[in-house]
């Protein structure tokens, strides 16, 4: 007989669910009560007195049904247990999928964060420092684009295999997304050990890759954060390693960098600027100012350049040199250009019909085959004739994908749009490109005008102006800030001038006032 105080342990040992134990106990109690009151003798005598009711057959039927019900319950219990086992297996598979990357077999970001958390709770500061590395494959997009996604997957698998070979017994490796891997190593006591690990990773992961149907050479950039010095949680350590990775990339890639708090703050501010610009473009914070361009002989207004400004809350007007490169990196330059062009065109329809508006076109936009159609659609919707639009492109825009640039320029030129080559003289374009592309004018870079006092610069500028004349191009001098600069550029063959010395950029209403005041 099992003592009552040991009954709970006995039930647990037999893996009997509490509800079943309660049923068994209740049955035993009922049996004892029925026996005590002689219920079975009473039932027998009653049934003998009413034999014509055929109660025996009824009891027999109930007995058979009871056995059948017991059989059904036993089978059902097995089915339930089997379903529960399958459910536990499915949960285990789901947990594995949530923690591991199916392509490489390494832990994914979530699994890696769990690994970091477990290690942080187990390591003591006196044991040494934990090393969190983020390793990014340099120019992996080129591999995917040139060799195909299947080849890119093989590269990722090879990098994963090599990363496993770098692990110590307690280290963890992960594929945390895209072309990024991570390694949790240590604890390591000496700085030299950390540097050796980083250099070994660069060497091993940078070896040529030879797999079935693939031969490739890739390099990696590595960002390193240390515990406890750089952070107290896995999330912060990953953020700090990402920050260090940006330093490694900025240093030329195929190298490593440790977290630096000053650089991290600058990167944080850049990220904030990126988020603010993305939302600012959507909210219409990009405003257009206008700078007049004058005929240097008559001082008549001959053109107006539209200049983008970012009206960032609590920061004032941000110049384009600050946010245009960010917009290009974020893939927002198309939306930004569309807003500026539409704003400029809407203002230009209010000006005298002889005054065109000039808008700067990003090199990225120039190489987009859909740009020409978008420009023409905006002009059509606003009602500005194409011959009143002048598009300025820089010499650097002609360096890559020349054929794509030529097609866009020629299509827009056939529609009547004019083109100016901006920053002329900085040395990017060649004469063959200038001859073949339908430019109407060139704009002398302001760096020449501001150094006219230097005889060598003045001589070089004269040659540049002569070259433009030989190609029958209108010459515009940028950056004129004094009357002496205006006189020199005019006397040496520049047709038009632009700069603070002639007129500063201004809002649309100020430009209309200026136009009304001039003859």
C-alpha positions as CSV (number, residue, x, y, z in Angstrom):
1,X,0.0,0.0,0.0
2,X,1.4,3.4,-0.9
3,X,1.4,5.8,2.0
4,X,-0.8,8.9,1.4
5,X,2.0,11.3,1.7
6,X,3.9,9.5,-1.1
7,X,0.9,9.3,-3.4
8,X,1.7,12.5,-5.3
9,X,5.2,11.2,-6.0
10,X,3.9,7.8,-7.0
11,X,1.4,9.4,-9.4
12,X,4.2,11.5,-11.0
13,X,6.5,8.6,-11.3
14,X,3.9,6.6,-13.2
15,X,3.2,9.7,-15.4
16,X,-0.5,9.5,-14.5
17,X,-2.3,12.8,-15.2
18,X,-4.1,14.2,-12.1
19,X,-7.6,13.9,-13.7
20,X,-7.0,10.1,-14.2
21,X,-5.9,9.7,-10.6
22,X,-9.0,11.5,-9.5
23,X,-11.2,9.2,-11.6
24,X,-9.5,6.1,-10.2
25,X,-9.9,7.3,-6.6
26,X,-13.5,8.2,-7.2
27,X,-14.2,4.8,-8.6
28,X,-12.6,3.0,-5.6
29,X,-14.7,5.1,-3.2
30,X,-17.9,4.4,-5.1
31,X,-17.0,0.7,-5.1
32,X,-16.5,0.7,-1.3
33,X,-19.8,2.6,-0.6
34,X,-21.8,0.3,-2.8
35,X,-20.3,-2.8,-1.2
36,X,-21.0,-1.3,2.3
37,X,-24.7,-0.8,1.7
38,X,-25.2,-4.1,-0.1
39,X,-26.2,-2.4,-3.3
40,X,-25.4,-5.5,-5.4
41,X,-27.6,-7.8,-3.3
42,X,-30.5,-5.4,-3.5
43,X,-30.1,-5.1,-7.2
44,X,-30.0,-8.9,-7.6
45,X,-33.2,-9.4,-5.6
46,X,-34.9,-6.6,-7.5
47,X,-33.9,-8.0,-10.8
48,X,-35.2,-11.5,-9.8
49,X,-38.5,-10.0,-8.9
50,X,-38.9,-8.4,-12.3
51,X,-37.5,-11.1,-14.6
52,X,-40.2,-10.4,-17.1
53,X,-38.4,-7.1,-17.8
54,X,-35.4,-9.0,-19.1
55,X,-33.0,-6.8,-17.1
56,X,-30.1,-9.3,-17.5
57,X,-30.0,-8.7,-21.2
58,X,-29.9,-4.9,-20.6
59,X,-27.0,-5.3,-18.2
60,X,-25.2,-7.6,-20.7
61,X,-25.6,-4.9,-23.4
62,X,-24.3,-2.2,-21.0
63,X,-21.3,-4.4,-20.1
64,X,-20.4,-5.0,-23.8
65,X,-20.8,-1.3,-24.5
66,X,-18.6,-0.4,-21.5
67,X,-15.8,-2.7,-22.9
68,X,-16.2,-1.1,-26.3
69,X,-16.0,2.4,-24.8
70,X,-12.9,1.4,-22.9
71,X,-11.3,0.2,-26.2
72,X,-12.3,3.4,-28.0
73,X,-10.8,5.5,-25.1
74,X,-7.5,3.5,-25.2
75,X,-7.2,4.0,-29.0
76,X,-8.1,7.6,-28.7
77,X,-5.5,8.2,-26.0
78,X,-2.9,6.7,-28.3
79,X,-4.0,9.1,-31.1
80,X,-3.9,12.0,-28.7
81,X,-0.4,11.1,-27.5
82,X,0.8,10.7,-31.2
83,X,-0.7,14.1,-32.1
84,X,1.0,15.7,-29.1
85,X,4.3,14.1,-30.1
86,X,4.0,15.5,-33.7
87,X,3.1,18.9,-32.3
88,X,6.2,18.9,-30.1
89,X,8.3,17.9,-33.2
90,X,6.7,20.7,-35.2
91,X,7.4,23.2,-32.4
92,X,11.0,22.0,-32.3
93,X,11.3,22.5,-36.1
94,X,9.8,25.9,-35.9
95,X,12.2,26.8,-33.1
96,X,15.1,25.6,-35.2
97,X,13.9,27.6,-38.2
98,X,13.5,30.7,-36.0
99,X,17.1,30.3,-34.8
100,X,19.0,28.9,-37.8
101,X,19.6,30.0,-41.4
102,X,18.5,27.3,-43.8
103,X,21.1,28.1,-46.5
104,X,24.2,27.9,-44.4
105,X,23.1,25.9,-41.3
106,X,24.5,28.6,-39.0
107,X,22.5,30.5,-36.4
108,X,20.6,33.5,-37.7
109,X,20.4,36.9,-36.1
110,X,17.9,35.8,-33.5
111,X,19.8,32.7,-32.6
112,X,23.1,34.7,-32.4
113,X,21.5,37.2,-30.1
114,X,20.4,34.4,-27.8
115,X,23.9,32.9,-27.9
116,X,25.4,36.3,-26.9
117,X,22.9,36.7,-24.1
118,X,23.8,33.2,-22.8
119,X,27.5,33.9,-22.9
120,X,27.2,37.3,-21.3
121,X,25.4,35.7,-18.3
122,X,28.1,33.0,-18.0
123,X,31.3,35.0,-18.4
124,X,33.0,37.1,-15.7
125,X,34.9,40.3,-16.4
126,X,38.1,38.8,-15.0
127,X,37.9,35.9,-17.5
128,X,38.7,38.3,-20.4
129,X,36.8,40.0,-23.1
130,X,34.2,38.5,-25.4
131,X,34.7,39.5,-29.1
132,X,31.7,40.2,-31.3
133,X,32.6,40.4,-35.0
134,X,30.4,41.3,-37.9
135,X,31.9,40.2,-41.3
136,X,30.5,41.7,-44.5
137,X,31.5,40.3,-47.9
138,X,32.9,43.1,-50.0
139,X,31.0,44.0,-53.2
140,X,28.8,40.8,-52.9
141,X,26.2,42.4,-55.2
142,X,28.8,42.2,-58.0
143,X,29.1,38.5,-57.5
144,X,25.3,38.0,-57.6
145,X,24.9,40.3,-60.6
146,X,27.7,38.8,-62.6
147,X,27.6,35.1,-61.6
148,X,24.0,34.7,-60.6
149,X,22.2,34.0,-57.4
150,X,23.0,30.3,-57.3
151,X,26.7,31.2,-57.4
152,X,26.1,33.8,-54.7
153,X,24.5,31.1,-52.5
154,X,27.6,28.9,-53.0
155,X,29.8,31.8,-51.9
156,X,27.8,32.2,-48.8
157,X,27.9,28.5,-48.0
158,X,31.7,28.5,-48.5
159,X,32.2,31.5,-46.2
160,X,30.0,29.8,-43.6
161,X,32.2,26.6,-43.8
162,X,35.3,28.7,-43.4
163,X,33.8,30.6,-40.5
164,X,33.1,27.3,-38.7
165,X,36.8,26.5,-39.1
166,X,37.7,29.7,-37.2
167,X,35.5,28.8,-34.2
168,X,37.0,27.7,-30.9
169,X,35.2,25.1,-28.8
170,X,32.9,27.7,-27.2
171,X,32.7,30.2,-30.1
172,X,29.5,30.8,-32.1
173,X,29.1,31.7,-35.8
174,X,26.0,33.1,-37.5
175,X,24.7,34.2,-40.9
176,X,22.8,37.3,-39.8
177,X,21.4,38.4,-43.1
178,X,22.3,39.0,-46.8
179,X,26.1,39.1,-47.1
180,X,26.7,39.6,-43.4
181,X,28.1,37.0,-41.0
182,X,28.9,37.2,-37.3
183,X,31.3,35.5,-34.9
184,X,31.2,35.4,-31.1
185,X,34.6,34.5,-29.7
186,X,36.5,34.4,-26.4
187,X,37.0,35.3,-23.7
188,X,40.3,36.6,-24.9
189,X,42.7,38.4,-22.5
190,X,45.2,40.2,-24.8
191,X,44.7,42.8,-27.5
192,X,47.1,40.8,-29.6
193,X,44.8,37.8,-29.5
194,X,41.9,39.9,-30.8
195,X,44.0,41.3,-33.6
196,X,45.4,37.9,-34.5
197,X,41.8,36.5,-34.7
198,X,40.7,39.4,-37.0
199,X,43.7,39.0,-39.3
200,X,43.2,35.2,-39.4
201,X,39.6,35.8,-40.4
202,X,40.6,38.1,-43.2
203,X,43.1,35.6,-44.5
204,X,40.9,32.5,-44.3
205,X,37.8,34.1,-45.7
206,X,39.7,35.9,-48.4
207,X,41.1,32.7,-50.0
208,X,39.9,31.9,-53.5
209,X,36.7,29.9,-53.6
210,X,36.5,26.8,-55.7
211,X,33.2,24.8,-55.6
212,X,31.4,22.8,-58.2
213,X,30.8,25.1,-61.2
214,X,32.3,28.2,-59.3
215,X,35.6,29.9,-59.0
216,X,35.6,33.3,-57.3
217,X,37.7,35.6,-55.1
218,X,36.0,37.6,-52.4
219,X,37.2,39.7,-49.5
220,X,35.5,40.7,-46.3
221,X,35.4,43.8,-44.0
222,X,35.2,43.2,-40.3
223,X,33.7,45.3,-37.5
224,X,34.7,44.4,-33.9
225,X,33.0,45.2,-30.6
226,X,34.2,44.0,-27.2
227,X,32.5,43.0,-24.0
228,X,32.4,44.6,-21.4
229,X,34.1,47.7,-22.8
230,X,31.8,48.5,-25.7
231,X,28.4,47.4,-24.4
232,X,26.6,45.4,-21.8
233,X,24.0,43.6,-24.0
234,X,23.9,41.6,-27.2
235,X,21.9,44.2,-29.1
236,X,24.3,47.0,-28.2
237,X,27.3,45.0,-29.0
238,X,25.9,44.2,-32.4
239,X,25.2,47.9,-33.0
240,X,28.7,48.8,-32.0
241,X,30.2,46.1,-34.3
242,X,28.1,47.4,-37.2
243,X,29.5,50.9,-36.5
244,X,33.0,49.5,-36.6
245,X,32.2,47.7,-39.8
246,X,31.4,51.1,-41.4
247,X,34.8,52.3,-40.4
248,X,36.4,49.2,-42.0
249,X,34.5,49.9,-45.3
250,X,35.4,53.5,-45.2
251,X,39.1,52.6,-44.8
252,X,39.0,50.7,-48.2
253,X,37.4,47.4,-47.3
254,X,39.3,44.1,-46.9
255,X,40.3,45.2,-43.4
256,X,39.1,45.2,-39.8
257,X,38.2,48.0,-37.4
258,X,37.4,48.2,-33.7
259,X,34.5,50.2,-32.3
260,X,35.3,53.9,-31.8
261,X,32.9,56.0,-29.8
262,X,33.6,59.2,-31.7
263,X,33.0,57.6,-35.1
264,X,29.9,55.9,-33.7
265,X,28.4,59.2,-32.7
266,X,29.0,60.6,-36.2
267,X,27.4,57.5,-37.7
268,X,24.4,57.9,-35.4
269,X,24.0,61.5,-36.6
270,X,24.2,60.3,-40.2
271,X,21.6,57.7,-39.6
272,X,19.3,60.4,-38.0
273,X,19.9,62.6,-41.0
274,X,19.0,59.8,-43.4
275,X,15.7,59.1,-41.5
276,X,14.9,62.8,-41.4
277,X,15.6,63.2,-45.1
278,X,13.4,60.2,-46.0
279,X,10.5,61.6,-44.1
280,X,11.3,65.1,-45.1
281,X,10.9,64.3,-48.8
282,X,7.6,62.6,-48.1
283,X,6.4,65.6,-46.1
284,X,7.4,68.1,-48.8
285,X,10.3,69.7,-46.8
286,X,12.4,70.1,-50.0
287,X,11.9,73.7,-51.2
288,X,13.1,75.4,-54.4
289,X,15.1,78.6,-54.5
290,X,16.1,80.4,-57.7
291,X,19.4,82.1,-58.7
292,X,19.3,84.4,-61.8
293,X,21.8,84.1,-64.6
294,X,22.6,87.3,-66.5
295,X,24.1,88.3,-69.8
296,X,27.4,89.8,-68.8
297,X,27.3,92.5,-71.5
298,X,23.7,93.8,-71.1
299,X,23.0,92.4,-67.5
300,X,19.7,91.2,-68.8
301,X,18.2,88.1,-67.2
302,X,18.7,85.2,-69.5
303,X,18.0,82.1,-67.3
304,X,17.2,81.1,-63.8
305,X,18.7,78.0,-62.1
306,X,16.5,76.1,-59.7
307,X,18.3,75.1,-56.5
308,X,17.0,72.5,-54.0
309,X,17.0,73.4,-50.3
310,X,16.0,71.2,-47.4
311,X,13.9,73.1,-44.9
312,X,14.7,70.7,-42.0
313,X,12.8,71.5,-38.8
314,X,15.1,72.9,-36.1
315,X,18.0,73.1,-38.6
316,X,17.0,75.7,-41.1
317,X,17.9,75.5,-44.8
318,X,20.3,72.7,-45.6
319,X,22.3,73.2,-48.8
320,X,22.1,70.5,-51.6
321,X,25.8,69.5,-51.2
322,X,24.8,68.0,-47.8
323,X,21.7,66.1,-48.6
324,X,21.9,65.3,-52.4
325,X,24.6,62.6,-51.9
326,X,22.5,61.1,-49.0
327,X,19.4,61.0,-51.3
328,X,21.4,59.2,-53.9
329,X,22.7,56.6,-51.5
330,X,19.1,56.0,-50.2
331,X,17.7,55.7,-53.6
332,X,15.5,58.8,-53.1
333,X,17.1,61.0,-55.8
334,X,14.3,60.3,-58.2
335,X,11.5,61.5,-55.9
336,X,13.6,64.5,-54.9
337,X,14.3,65.5,-58.5
338,X,10.7,65.1,-59.5
339,X,9.6,67.5,-56.7
340,X,12.2,70.1,-57.6
341,X,11.4,69.9,-61.4
342,X,7.7,70.2,-60.8
343,X,8.2,73.1,-58.4
344,X,10.5,74.9,-60.8
345,X,8.2,74.3,-63.8
346,X,5.2,75.6,-61.9
347,X,7.1,78.8,-61.2
348,X,8.6,79.2,-64.7
349,X,5.1,79.3,-66.3
350,X,4.7,82.6,-64.4
351,X,7.8,84.2,-65.8
352,X,8.4,86.0,-69.2
353,X,8.3,83.4,-71.9
354,X,11.9,84.2,-72.9
355,X,13.3,83.1,-69.5
356,X,14.1,79.4,-69.2
357,X,14.6,77.5,-66.0
358,X,17.7,75.3,-65.4
359,X,17.5,72.2,-63.2
360,X,20.4,70.0,-62.1
361,X,20.1,66.3,-63.0
362,X,21.9,63.7,-60.9
363,X,24.2,61.2,-62.7
364,X,22.1,58.4,-61.3
365,X,19.0,59.9,-62.9
366,X,20.8,60.5,-66.2
367,X,21.6,56.7,-66.5
368,X,18.0,55.7,-65.6
369,X,16.2,54.9,-68.9
370,X,12.9,56.1,-67.5
371,X,14.1,59.5,-66.6
372,X,13.4,61.1,-69.9
373,X,9.7,60.0,-69.9
374,X,9.2,61.2,-66.3
375,X,10.7,64.7,-67.2
376,X,8.4,65.0,-70.2
377,X,5.4,63.9,-68.2
378,X,6.0,66.5,-65.6
379,X,6.4,69.3,-68.1
380,X,3.2,68.2,-69.9
381,X,1.2,68.2,-66.7
382,X,2.4,71.6,-65.7
383,X,2.1,73.1,-69.1
384,X,5.8,74.3,-69.5
385,X,7.1,74.0,-73.1
386,X,10.2,71.7,-73.2
387,X,12.3,74.4,-74.9
388,X,12.0,76.5,-71.7
389,X,13.8,73.8,-69.7
390,X,17.5,73.5,-69.4
391,X,19.1,70.5,-67.8
392,X,22.5,70.8,-66.2
393,X,24.6,67.7,-65.8
394,X,28.1,67.5,-64.4
395,X,31.2,66.2,-66.2
396,X,31.3,63.3,-63.7
397,X,28.0,62.1,-65.0
398,X,29.6,61.2,-68.3
399,X,32.2,58.9,-66.8
400,X,30.0,55.7,-66.6
401,X,27.4,54.3,-68.8
402,X,28.0,56.8,-71.6
403,X,25.7,55.1,-74.0
404,X,22.8,55.3,-71.5
405,X,23.5,59.0,-70.9
406,X,23.7,59.6,-74.6
407,X,20.3,58.0,-75.2
408,X,18.6,60.0,-72.5
409,X,20.1,63.3,-73.6
410,X,19.3,62.8,-77.2
411,X,15.7,61.9,-76.5
412,X,15.2,65.0,-74.4
413,X,17.0,67.1,-76.9
414,X,14.7,66.0,-79.7
415,X,11.8,67.1,-77.5
416,X,13.3,70.6,-77.4
417,X,15.0,70.5,-74.0
418,X,18.4,72.3,-73.7
419,X,21.6,70.9,-72.0
420,X,24.4,72.6,-70.1
421,X,27.6,70.9,-69.0
422,X,28.2,71.9,-65.4
423,X,31.6,72.3,-63.6
424,X,33.3,72.4,-67.0
425,X,37.1,72.3,-66.7
426,X,37.4,70.0,-63.8
427,X,38.8,67.4,-66.1
428,X,36.3,64.5,-66.3
429,X,34.8,64.8,-69.7
430,X,36.8,64.3,-72.9
431,X,36.5,66.2,-76.2
432,X,35.0,63.2,-77.9
433,X,32.1,63.2,-75.5
434,X,31.6,66.9,-75.8
435,X,31.5,66.7,-79.6
436,X,29.1,63.8,-79.7
437,X,26.6,65.0,-77.1
438,X,24.2,67.9,-77.9
439,X,25.2,70.4,-75.3
440,X,24.2,74.1,-75.8
441,X,26.4,75.6,-73.2
442,X,29.2,75.0,-70.6
443,X,29.4,76.4,-67.1
444,X,32.9,77.2,-66.0
445,X,33.5,75.8,-62.5
446,X,33.7,78.4,-59.8
447,X,37.1,77.1,-58.6
448,X,38.6,78.9,-61.6
449,X,36.8,82.2,-61.1
450,X,37.7,82.5,-57.5
451,X,41.5,82.1,-58.3
452,X,41.7,84.6,-61.2
453,X,44.4,86.5,-59.3
454,X,46.7,83.5,-60.0
455,X,48.3,84.0,-63.5
456,X,48.5,80.3,-64.2
457,X,44.8,79.8,-63.4
458,X,43.8,82.8,-65.5
459,X,45.8,81.5,-68.4
460,X,44.2,78.0,-68.1
461,X,40.8,79.6,-67.9
462,X,41.4,81.5,-71.1
463,X,42.3,78.2,-72.9
464,X,39.1,76.6,-71.6
465,X,37.0,79.5,-72.8
466,X,38.7,79.3,-76.2
467,X,38.0,75.6,-76.4
468,X,34.3,76.2,-75.7
469,X,34.2,78.9,-78.4
470,X,35.7,76.5,-80.8
471,X,32.9,74.1,-80.1
472,X,30.3,76.9,-80.6
473,X,29.1,76.6,-77.0
474,X,27.7,79.4,-74.9
475,X,30.0,80.0,-71.9
476,X,28.6,80.7,-68.4
477,X,31.0,81.8,-65.6
478,X,29.9,80.5,-62.1
479,X,30.8,81.8,-58.7
480,X,31.1,85.5,-59.7
481,X,31.3,87.4,-56.4
482,X,32.9,90.8,-57.4
483,X,32.6,93.3,-60.2
484,X,36.2,92.7,-61.1
485,X,35.4,89.0,-61.7
486,X,32.4,89.9,-63.8
487,X,34.5,92.3,-65.9
488,X,37.3,89.7,-66.4
489,X,35.0,86.9,-67.5
490,X,33.1,89.2,-69.8
491,X,36.2,90.6,-71.4
492,X,37.6,87.1,-71.9
493,X,34.7,85.7,-73.7
494,X,32.2,84.5,-71.2
495,X,28.7,85.2,-72.4
496,X,26.7,84.7,-69.2
497,X,27.5,85.0,-65.5
498,X,26.1,83.6,-62.2
499,X,27.1,84.2,-58.6
500,X,26.5,86.0,-55.4
501,X,28.1,89.2,-56.8
502,X,25.2,89.3,-59.4
503,X,22.3,87.8,-57.5
504,X,22.0,85.4,-54.6
505,X,19.6,82.4,-54.6
506,X,16.1,83.6,-53.5
507,X,12.6,82.2,-52.9
508,X,10.1,82.3,-55.8
509,X,8.3,85.4,-54.6
510,X,11.5,87.4,-54.3
511,X,12.4,86.4,-57.9
512,X,9.1,87.6,-59.2
513,X,9.7,91.0,-57.4
514,X,13.1,91.2,-59.0
515,X,11.7,90.5,-62.4
516,X,9.0,93.2,-62.0
517,X,11.6,95.7,-60.9
518,X,14.0,95.2,-63.8
519,X,13.4,96.6,-67.2
